[in-house]
Amino acid sequence: MLEIKNLHVQLEEEDKQILKGVDLTVGAGQVHAIMGPNGSGKSTLSYVLSGKDGYEVTDGTATLDDVDVLDMDPEERAAAGLFLAFQYPVEIPGVGNMTFLRTAVNSQRKARGQDEMSAGDFLKLVREKAKSLKIDADMLKRPVNVGFSGGEKKRNEILQMAMLEPKMCILDETDSGLDVDAMKLVAEGVNALRSEGRSFLVITHYQRLLDHIKPDVVHIMANGRIIKSGGPELALEVENNGYADLLAEVA
Amino acid sequence: MSAAEQLKAAPRSLPDGQGAWAQTARTAAEARLTAMGLPGRRDEYWKYTNPTTLTDVEAPAAEAFKSDETPVFGDIDALRVVFKDGVFDAEASDELAGEGLEIARLADAATADIHWAKDLYGVLETNGQTPVDRPLAAANTAYATDGVLIHASAKVSKPVLIVYLHEAATSDAILHHVVKVEEGAELTLIENGPAAARFNNCLEVDVADTAAFHHVRAQGRDHDRRAATHIFARLGTESRFKSFTLTVNGVLTRNECIIELTGDDAAAHVAGAAVGDGDFHHDDTIFITHDAVNCESRQVFKNVLRNGATGVFQGKILVKAGAQKTDGYQISQALLLDGDSQFLAKPELEIYADDVACSHGSTSGAIDEDALFYLRSRGVPETEAQNLLVLAFLGEALEEIENEDLAAELLTRLEAWFSRRSS
């Protein structure tokens, strides 16, 4: 599914290397988690994969089903099946959430050569998905993320994911700013989307999200590299001992 | 050539065969104009907009914009009054009659000895000449060739739609309309079209106690057209006034709106959305005077500018002594789609009462890159994402339109125009 090889990335504006050779392969249907201390490059990895401006890839590749994504525009990556659940979802005053969702769904269908979804079908689908995420009609009507609580914003991200049905979902600290109940709700939403053809890359600081979204593989990232990979037990180890031991091990 | 010389070089003549009331009003207006002289760049009120092409003897040529789409407001049920290059088109117009309406052409009424419009024609314009000279408005009162005089005495459900067609490349039109909305009455006036290569328009509106006036205007998409428009409104107690203008294209547009709140508990909203490209120059000049207690006024102006286009906003709220409990609000914002475009704003508050709430703000900035990336990351192509954000930006001004059908019509048009430009 997602294959990242020797990825080197630096900031465009300053000569600062953030990713220093990331190697990562996420197989179809798998859930991988990335943990790591602040500043290790986790969020940069998610932004680079989704195509945000401001980063320069100096070496390495990233492919989705063997297709190079790094040369694509963000919208092309989305149509190819890549989805980033933002750590800080953006508020867009004046653009209704429904309009946004419908435009996104139909843009992707168009890009894939499919017919646009009819207004009726879309409405039915969005209501059904929203209900399971406890998103009410009012939240759908309001401008995108404007006045939403932290939990509502994250649920709105998962709703978009559910509507767009991507192949590869990257969750960037989706648990940040959520209370236990909200985290459960979000995790349930993610788990409902797990399937053989869909993979997840879950970026988090804390092990507790991984209690709800069970990963197949856990990676530890530090200083722009993946320094260790293992099973779910690796996350527990971090939770108990912090990163210091792991960092010392590598050094 | 100085303004005075220019006036002498190309004196327009007062129309012939005027009745006593019109003759009086026109002669007085011409005297006002002579005293003021034509506007020049040294005038403070023309600091950001060069009036030369508005005062030149000949109107600069402007090709009419050709389009096969249905005219804006083409599907709205309305009483239509059509002018082509400033000349009344009887065939294309509806019969000038409607329930609760007395409606006539200025060209006809002006030849009568007496007409109800006598108490307003040039009168509100004259009031609006203090403290700032508006010579183009005085010229309009003096030389206007036609216009519509509308007297609403009831809640009129069907809007009056003035359609301004433009065909001749060098047409130079001067029209003057007068609207009187009686106590408790209500009227919606719609204007659409470029009118001429150069257009000087004046609209005087008297909104009586508890009356309501709604005004929605779209100024036509001819690239090279020029326009100087004026609205002079006087508001009575508990009256409502709302005016919205959409300006897309046009090489030079100056829209002035002068409102006087003379009765308590009245409300005036003026809004505009302007979208321009290249040599587009757009100027909204607003002057709202609060002269009564507990009145509300709102100014909401949005400009979307690209490829070196210029937007100007000069907005003033004057709160006279005694106009307590005034609630004044003013916002002017520009979205600059590139580094070449500019927005010049001069917000002014002048307050002589001590118990008022007035706020104003002005911003200009680029499109929100985070929002753009967010939309694109969901699969929305860049141009479409940009269009969505531009429409969202204009939304606050469009929300000022009272009639939802009219607002929806303009929004749909904008969407279509944007997506066509992008494709």
Chai-1 contact restraints between the chains, C-beta under 6 A:
chainA,res_idxA,chainB,res_idxB,connection_type,confidence,min_distance_angstrom,max_distance_angstrom,comment,restraint_id
A,S50,B,S377,contact,1.0,0.0,6.0,A-B,restraint_1
A,K52,B,F373,contact,1.0,0.0,6.0,A-B,restraint_2
A,P74,B,R376,contact,1.0,0.0,6.0,A-B,restraint_3
A,P74,B,S377,contact,1.0,0.0,6.0,A-B,restraint_4
A,E75,B,R376,contact,1.0,0.0,6.0,A-B,restraint_5
A,E75,B,G379,contact,1.0,0.0,6.0,A-B,restraint_6
A,E75,B,P381,contact,1.0,0.0,6.0,A-B,restraint_7
A,A78,B,S377,contact,1.0,0.0,6.0,A-B,restraint_8
A,A78,B,R378,contact,1.0,0.0,6.0,A-B,restraint_9
A,A78,B,G379,contact,1.0,0.0,6.0,A-B,restraint_10
A,A79,B,G379,contact,1.0,0.0,6.0,A-B,restraint_11
A,L84,B,S377,contact,1.0,0.0,6.0,A-B,restraint_12
A,V90,B,D370,contact,1.0,0.0,6.0,A-B,restraint_13
A,V90,B,A371,contact,1.0,0.0,6.0,A-B,restraint_14
A,V90,B,Y374,contact,1.0,0.0,6.0,A-B,restraint_15
A,I92,B,A371,contact,1.0,0.0,6.0,A-B,restraint_16
A,G94,B,A392,contact,1.0,0.0,6.0,A-B,restraint_17
A,G94,B,G395,contact,1.0,0.0,6.0,A-B,restraint_18
A,V95,B,L388,contact,1.0,0.0,6.0,A-B,restraint_19
A,V95,B,A392,contact,1.0,0.0,6.0,A-B,restraint_20
A,T103,B,V380,contact,1.0,0.0,6.0,A-B,restraint_21
A,A104,B,R378,contact,1.0,0.0,6.0,A-B,restraint_22
A,A104,B,G379,contact,1.0,0.0,6.0,A-B,restraint_23
A,A104,B,V380,contact,1.0,0.0,6.0,A-B,restraint_24
A,S107,B,G379,contact,1.0,0.0,6.0,A-B,restraint_25
A,S107,B,V380,contact,1.0,0.0,6.0,A-B,restraint_26
A,Q108,B,G379,contact,1.0,0.0,6.0,A-B,restraint_27
